[in-house]
Amino acid sequence: MRFDKFLLMAAVAAFAAVSCDKANNGTDPSESVAGTYSGYSTAEFQYSPDPMVSDGQTLTITSTGEGLVSVSYVSDTWGKFTVNDAKVSESGDDFSIKGEGSTLMGMQPGSEQEYPCTFTGTVSGDKTDFSFVFDVPGVMGGLKISVLPGTAPSTEK
């Protein structure tokens, strides 16, 4: 009888060991989106009818583990954006990122101020398509900066 109980317990333990959820046997989604993303940015705010466009922009995402990332973006026009502990979620082959952080910006060197910002992003599974958006409500009536892949579209009319 003891041997039968042992076999039953061994079978239950083996089943429990192999039946784990995706989070335990899959890749941490934060590692899937970690990397350097290059493209262009658009800046929209209420005082300009057309977005300001900047080419040659780079945004870096660093995995901090357990589905969290740090996001860093330095714009030659808008300053430095930092978002720590942004949450990464997976939906099919795509990933979504959401978090809150801050930006340090000013009109002249030495006059920088810190402003809160929110961050949202989407990244395709192969990292070729992405969209990152920083919303800074306390600047210029609401500033929205998007970082997108590729080169800036022509603004000539």
C-alpha positions in Angstrom: 0.0 0.0 0.0 2.8 2.4 0.8 4.4 1.8 -2.6 1.1 2.7 -4.3 0.8 6.0 -2.4 4.4 6.7 -3.4 3.7 6.1 -7.1 0.6 8.3 -6.9 2.5 11.1 -5.2 5.4 10.8 -7.7 2.9 11.0 -10.6 1.3 14.1 -9.1 4.7 15.7 -8.5 5.8 15.0 -12.1 2.5 16.4 -13.5 2.9 19.6 -11.4 6.5 20.0 -12.5 5.6 19.9 -16.2 2.3 21.8 -16.1 3.4 25.4 -15.5 2.1 28.6 -17.0 3.7 30.6 -19.8 5.2 33.2 -17.4 7.3 30.4 -15.9 8.5 28.6 -19.0 8.4 31.5 -21.5 10.7 34.5 -22.0 10.2 37.4 -19.7 8.4 40.0 -21.9 10.7 42.7 -20.7 13.6 40.9 -22.3 11.7 40.6 -25.6 11.4 44.4 -25.9 14.8 45.4 -24.6 17.0 47.1 -27.1 17.8 50.3 -28.9 15.2 51.7 -31.3 16.1 54.2 -34.0 13.8 56.4 -36.0 12.3 59.9 -36.0 10.1 61.8 -33.5 7.1 64.1 -33.8 6.2 66.6 -31.2 2.6 67.9 -31.0 1.4 70.8 -28.8 -1.4 73.3 -28.9 0.8 76.2 -30.0 1.7 74.7 -33.4 -0.7 73.5 -36.1 2.0 71.1 -37.5 4.0 68.7 -35.5 7.8 69.4 -35.1 9.7 66.5 -36.7 13.2 65.4 -35.7 15.2 62.7 -37.6 17.9 60.4 -36.2 16.3 59.8 -32.8 17.2 56.9 -30.5 15.3 55.4 -27.6 16.7 52.7 -25.3 14.7 50.1 -23.4 16.5 48.1 -20.7 14.9 45.0 -19.0 14.8 45.2 -15.2 13.2 41.8 -14.9 9.8 40.4 -14.0 8.0 42.2 -16.9 9.4 45.6 -16.1 11.7 47.9 -18.2 13.4 51.2 -18.0 13.0 53.6 -20.9 15.5 56.3 -21.8 15.2 58.9 -24.6 17.3 62.0 -25.1 16.0 64.5 -27.6 18.3 67.3 -28.8 15.2 69.5 -28.8 13.0 68.3 -25.9 15.4 67.1 -23.2 15.9 63.8 -21.4 13.0 61.4 -20.7 13.3 58.6 -18.1 10.6 56.0 -17.2 11.5 53.4 -14.7 9.5 50.2 -13.9 7.3 50.5 -17.0 5.1 47.3 -17.3 5.4 45.1 -20.4 2.5 43.0 -21.5 2.3 40.5 -24.4 -0.7 40.2 -26.7 -0.1 37.6 -29.5 3.1 38.5 -31.2 3.1 42.2 -30.0 4.1 43.9 -26.8 2.6 46.9 -25.0 4.5 49.0 -22.5 3.0 51.5 -20.0 4.6 53.6 -17.3 5.1 56.9 -15.7 8.3 58.9 -15.4 9.8 62.3 -15.8 11.4 64.6 -18.3 14.1 67.2 -17.7 13.8 70.0 -20.2 14.4 73.8 -20.5 14.7 76.5 -23.0 18.4 77.1 -22.2 21.2 75.1 -20.6 21.0 75.4 -16.9 17.3 76.3 -16.9 16.0 72.7 -17.0 13.0 71.7 -15.0 11.6 68.3 -14.2 8.1 67.5 -15.5 6.0 64.3 -15.0 5.2 62.3 -18.1 3.4 59.2 -19.0 4.7 56.6 -21.5 3.0 54.1 -23.8 4.5 52.0 -26.4 3.9 49.1 -28.7 6.6 46.8 -30.2 6.1 44.1 -32.8 7.6 40.6 -32.0 10.4 41.1 -34.5 11.1 44.7 -33.2 10.8 46.2 -36.7 7.6 48.1 -36.0 7.2 50.2 -32.9 5.5 53.3 -31.6 6.5 55.1 -28.4 4.6 58.1 -27.0 5.5 60.4 -24.1 2.7 62.7 -22.9 3.8 65.7 -20.9 0.7 67.6 -19.8 2.6 70.4 -17.9 4.5 71.7 -20.9 3.1 74.0 -23.7 -0.5 73.2 -23.0 0.2 69.5 -23.3 3.2 68.0 -25.2 3.0 64.7 -27.0 6.2 63.2 -28.4 6.1 60.1 -30.5 9.1 58.1 -31.6 8.5 56.0 -34.8 10.6 53.7 -37.0 12.2 54.9 -40.2 13.1 58.4 -41.4 11.0 61.4 -41.0 8.4 62.0 -43.8 9.0 65.1 -45.9 7.2 68.2 -44.5 7.3 70.1 -47.8 3.9 71.0 -49.2 
